[in-house]
Amino acid sequence: MLLDVDFYNAAEVDTRLTGQAGLIVVIASGLAGVGSAIALEDVSVLAAVLGGIVAGVVGWLLWSLASWLIGTRVFGGEATYSAMLRVIGFAYTPLAIGVIPWLGFPGAAWMLVAAVVAFREGLDISTPKAIGTMAVGWSLWLGVTVVLNLVLDFNLNARWPFPG
């Protein structure tokens, strides 16, 4: 799912795809929330879906911004923030497999691999620089999410329990 270099190159420049990328984030994050609710008996489906969507959209906006800044300022890439929104939005697609309980973690790992391809193509940088951009941007997003969880006393992250 979405490791296609040509697709990311097209998404980078086609401004009409920004809304579709956002819709992918909402749908994939919502589906991952459904899977979390099914796997966890004490979580309502509505709360899990809404939490997943909030985390997905906030993460998309922050991760795209952080990665755009890191990729362009630190690694010398060339892109706009809106181009980063498009490529990372489509990289969220693998999260949709999280609708199946206990596949959220593999979906998130797959999303990180897709993000490397997205950043490499979106920023026109090497694979090692794309890995660095992905890792630093994602870590910053994760840190902000943890702070939000603590401040709001609300779990914005989808939880991926393991059976057993």
Helices and strands as residue ranges (DSSP letters): H 5-13, G 15-17, H 18-39, H 45-69, I 70-74, H 81-91, G 93-99, H 104-123, H 127-152
